[in-house]
Amino acid sequence: MGDTFVNCLEFINGGNKLIEQLSTKYKLAIASGINPRLLQEKIFSKFGVKNLFSEILTVYDIDDPSHAKPHPYLLLEIMRRLDVKPEETIMVGDARGDVQMAQNAGVIPIVVLTGHLNKTEAESLGVKYIIKDVNELDSALSNI
């Protein structure tokens, strides 16, 4: 729960506005490997992120570590809690495990190129929707 990791993070310009805008149209959720206290108390706090998420589920919230990404459990559980179907769900991520979790859950993945994957790697995973940064997300969602 120290600040070393948090101090290395940068927030995308316009990120808070985007989250607020998307929350008026969609149910937002987070499936993460990050400690939920770190996420809410340190990261959200540092960047002034309002908790507009209907669900936040992390590997720290589950009993079976084998159900971490790329296993579909986190995403399937979020969909169950929000009463949405895979065909009504989009998974936005920046890593191979995010894409694989989405695919394993029957959900369309969108890759954001500000993380672990580059465009070629995302395409090799069969990702159809690839965006440069999250500010392109609303437009990408409109095209799906």
Secondary structure as UniProt FT lines:
FT   HELIX           4..7
FT   TURN            13..14
FT   HELIX           15..23
FT   TURN            24..25
FT   STRAND          29..32
FT   HELIX           36..37
FT   HELIX           38..43
FT   HELIX           44..47
FT   STRAND          55..58
FT   HELIX           59..61
FT   HELIX           65..67
FT   TURN            69..70
FT   HELIX           73..82
FT   HELIX           86..88
FT   STRAND          90..93
FT   HELIX           96..104
FT   TURN            105..106
FT   STRAND          108..112
FT   TURN            113..114
FT   HELIX           119..124
FT   TURN            125..126
FT   STRAND          129..131
FT   HELIX           134..136
FT   HELIX           137..142
//
